[in-house]
Amino acid sequence: MEKERAIELLIQAVDEIPHLKTLRYQNDEMKLWLDKVGNILRAGLKPEDYSKYWPVSQELEILKGVYEDNIYQEEYLKKVTNYEIALKSILLKYEILGIKGERDKGGEVEKMDKKETIQFLRAQLDEIPTLAKLPYDNSDYPLWRIQIEDVLENVFNRGSVEYKRFAEASIAYRTSSRDRSAEKKEYLYELELRKTAILSIIQKYEILGIESEQSTIEVPPESIFREVPPKAFISHGKESAALRKLKEFIETLGIEPIIVKIQASLDKTVDDKIEYYLNQSDFVIILATADDDVDGKLQPRQNVIHEIGLVQKTLPGKIIYLLEEGAEFPSNIRPKVYERFKQRNMMNAFLGIVRELRAYGILKVTKFPIEEHTL
């Protein structure tokens, strides 16, 4: 079966779903419809498309199997809705990636380029406020999520950092209670995780310049760094969103972050452990968050102040200072230059890191213009 014909038949099948929802769970039309759709997917589309249908179809098999008499109408409608989501996600994939239209090249998918992908991701960010207003069990959110996963898989591949970052931005275990308020909160939290993942992908390509047609780089980011990845020693205070974002950003640059707290102790004292890992590092980032209140002034934690003294002796000239808005360094610590940041928006700090890494010769990228965006 030709792919375009299969898509047309699938569209027709989706159009029949509203009618199926009006039926009682004990009906023959659903059985025939299931068989028809399964045949279309197997004959006309790809195995991965059928794999989206198959798990849901197994749930629906219960409706026409030995347990049929024990299934309530509510469960029937829920399963049919899940099936509708699976089919619509397949059709959205072909619509977005252009397999049905002019981009179809002999049955093969022509991949989006990275600029188109960033534009697509920005458009998906605009959908989040609308999604947030919907009930937690709406059908729009799964469709939104799946279409983004399809695009990221098509452009970067399933094993990429970009795909994994978005696909894994979810709540591992949802509440099993019928507390609708708690379930709504979990839904909103997961939406926020998805938003952060999308922003981090956009941010990566804005800073590396691969998105812009004016950029002087037209190569994948992994090829612009040294073969042996450089290491960044990160001095930090409390666990924070800023630390998580900084770690993820450093990793996207192809740099290995060294956070002493999670490194092996090797039977060393705290200072010896810090010195040991400092000697393995190419540069240092001081993440000075507003952790301690000292005489009415917010300052970084004492361990950060102590580590500043150590790194200034070990790696002078290779230290990047990041200071959270509202915080101050104590009077005995006065870095010549530091970048301010907010927990919710670290773009300026990240741009500062890129500038310093170019100066150090660690990030081998030529200059390029970067658009201003609030992230």
N, C-alpha and C positions, 0 to 999 in steps of 0.2 A: 504494500500500500504506500502511495506517495505521502510524504510528510505533510504537505499542504492539505491533502484530503483528510488525513487523520486529524489535523487540527480543526478543520471544519466540522467533522463528526463529533469531536469533543465539545466544541462550542454548542452544538445542538443538544448533546447529552446534558451539559450544564443548564441549558435553558429548560430542561425537563424537571430539574430538581424541585422548583417551587410546587409543581404538581405532586411529586412524590411525597412532599411534606404534608400534603392534605390527606394522605391515605392512612389507614390504620396500620399498625406495625405488622399485622398478618396480611400480607398481600403478595400476589404473584408478580406484579409489575416491577417491584424492586428487584426480584430475583433475575428477571429478564434483563433489566437495566444494568445490573452488576456484570452479567456475562457479556453484554454488548460492550461496555466500557473496557473491560479487561481485554477483550479481543482487539479493540482499537489500539490500546496502548502497546500490546505485544506486537501487533503487526506493523504499526506505522511510526512508532517513536522509539526512543532509546531506552536501554535497560534501566538507567538511572531514573527515568520518568516513571517507569513501571514500579520501581522501588518506592516511590512516594505513595503510589496507590495501594501497593500490596499490604502494608501494615493496617491501613484503614479498612481494606476489603476483608481482612481477617476478622476485624471487629464486627463488621457487618454480616459475616458468615454466621455469627451467633444468631442474628435476627432471623435467618432462614433455616437454622439447624435445630438440633435437639432441644435447645433452650428457648425456642421461640415463644412458647406459651408463658414463659416466666418474665418476658421482657415487657416493660411498661412503655406506653406511648412516648413518655418523656425521654426514655433512653433511646428509643428509635429515632426521634428527632435529633437528639444529640449526635448519634452516630452518622446520620445522613448529613448533618452540618459539617462534621469532620471530613466526610468524603468530599463534600462541596469545596472545602478549603484545599484539600489535596489536589483536586482537579483544576481549580482556579489558579493555584500556584504554578502548575505546569503550563497553563496557557499564558500566564503573566511572564514566565521565563521566556517563552518564544516571542512574545510581544516586545519585551524590553531588549532582548538580545538580537532582535531583528531576524530571527530564523525564517519567519514567514514572509518577510518583505524583501526589499532590495539588497539587504546584507546577506541573503542566502546565497552561498557560493557552492553550487553543486551538492547541496545537502549538508555541508559543513558549516559550523558556526564561525562567523568572522568575529573575533574578539573585540570588545570595546577597547579603546586606548585608555590610558590612565587619566587623561583630561576629561574624557566623557564619563569615566567612572566617578571622579571627584564631583562632577556636576550632578550626577545621579545621586550620590550620597548626600549632597547638600539638599537636594529636593526631598529626600527621605527624612532629613532632620526637620523639615517644615511640617511633616505629617505628625510629629510626636505630640504637639499640643492637642490636636484633634483626637488622637488615640488615647491620651490621658483622660479625656472626658467620658470615654466609653466605659461600659461595665467591664469588669475584669475578665468575663467569659465571652467577650465579643469575638467575632470571626475575622475582623479586619486586622487585628494585631498579628495572628499567625501568618496571614497572607503577606503582610508588610515584612515580617521577619524572613520568611522563606525566599521572597524575591530578592532581598539583599544578599542572602547567602548564595543564591544562584549566580548573581552578578559577580560577587567576590570569588567564587569558585571558578567562574569562566575567565576572569581577568588574571587572577593571581595563582590559582589552583588550590585544592582542598588542604594541602599541607602547609600553606603559606601562613606567615604571621598575621597577615590581614584577615584571612578567613577565620583562623582560630580565635583571634581576638574578638571578633563579633559573635561567632557561633558559641563561644564559651561564656559570653556575657549574660549569664542567666542565673536564676536561683536554683541551686541543686535540689533542694527539697521544699516543696510547697506545703503549706499547712493542709492537714486533712480534715480540719474542722469545717463546720458550716458557717463560720463567722465571716459574713460577707465583708465586714469592715477590714478584717485582717487580710483577707484575700485581695481586696482592692489595694491595700498598702503594699503587699508583695508585688502585685502587678505594676504599680507605679515605680517601685524600686527597680524592678527588672527593666522597665522602660528607661530609667535613668542609666542603668548599666549599659544598655544598648546605645544610648546617646553618647556616653563617654567613649565607647569603643569606636563609633563612627567618627567622632571628633578627633580621636587619636590618629586614625588612618588619614583623614584630611590633613591634619596638622603635619604629619610626617612628610607628605608630598608637597605641601606649601613650603616647608622649610628647606627641603632638598631641591626644590625648584623643578621637579620632574613634571608637575602639573602644567606649568606655564609654557606657552609656545615661544616666549621670549627667553626661556632658560637656555643657558649654554650647555646644559647637560641633557643628553638624550639616551642615557644608559641606565640599567637597573642599579638601585642603590648598593647592592652587595658588591658591585664591581669597582666602586670608587674608593674603597678602603684598602688598607694593607691586608696581605694574605693572613697574617697572624693578628687577630683582633686586639686592639689596644684595651687597656684596663683603666677603669675610672674608680678611684677610691671615693666612696660617698660617706661623709660624716653627717650624722643626723641626730635629731632629738627623739621625740615621741613618734610612734607610728602615726602616719597621717596620709591624707589623700595626696599631698604634695610629694611625699616620698614614693608612693606607688606610681604616680604620673612620671616622676623623674626617672625611676628605674625603667619603666616601659619606653620612655623616650630614648634613653641611652641605648637600650637594646635595639631599637629601630635604626639607630645610626651604625649598628654593627659593632658596638663597643660593649665589653663585658663589665657590668657594674660589680664592684666589690663592696659589700655591706658586711662589716666585721661581725655584727651580731649573728649572722647566719653562716659564717665561715667556721671551719673546724678549729678548735682551740689549740690542738697540738701540744697540750700540757704547758702552755705559756701563760705568763701573767698578762693582765689586760694591756698594759703598755707594750710589752714584748709582742703580743699578738697584733696590735695596731702597727707597730714598727715593721713586723714581718710582712704584713699585707701591703703596707705603704711602699716597701721596697720592690714589690711586684707590680706596682701601678705606674701608669704613664702620666697621670694627672689627678688632681683632687677636686671634688666639688663639695663645698661646705653648704649644706642645706640648713640654714638657720631659721627655724620656725619659732613662733612666739609661744614658748612653752612655760616659762617661769615669770612670775610677778616679783620683781625686786624693787622695793621702795616705790611701788606704784608704776613701775615701768616694765614693759614686757621685754624679756630677753631670751636668747637661746638657752638651752639646758647647759649645765656646767660641763657635761662630757664633751659637748661641741666646742666650748671655749678652751677646754684642755687640749682637745685634738688639734685645734688651730695652731697652738704653740708647737705641737709635734710636727705637723705637716710643713710649717714654715721653715723648719730646720731641714726636713728631708727632701721636699720638692719645692724649693723657692722658685717663683716665677711660673709655676704650673698649677696655680690654685685659682679656682673660680668660686666666688662668694655669691650666694643667693640669700637674700634677707627678706623675710615675710613682711608685708605691709603692717605697720603698727608696732613692729619690734625694733629694738635698738641693740647694737653691740655694746658691751660694757666699755668704759672709758679706756681701759688698758688694751683693748682690741680695736684698732682702727684700720681696716683694710682700705687701700687706696681707691679701689673701685669695687662696687658690688651692684648686682641686679636685684631690684625689688620684684616681688611676686605676690600673688594672691592664691589661696588654695584652689579657688575655682577657675583661675585664669593664669596659666604659666607661660603664655606665648612669648612675652618679652624676655623672660628668663631663658627660655629655650633658644631664642634668637641670639641672646648673649653668649650662650654656650657654644653655638655654632661659630660665632665670630672668633671666640677664643681658640677653638679647636683648629680653625683654619690657620690662625696665627702660630699655633704650636706645630703645624704641619701634620697633625693627626688626621684631620678631615681634609682629604685632597679633592676639593671641589672649587671650581672657579666661581667668581662672583655672579650673582644673578638677582633680578628684582623679586621681591616678595610682596604679595598683596597683603593689605591690612585686613584682618578679620578678628572679631571678638569671639574667642573660644573659652 
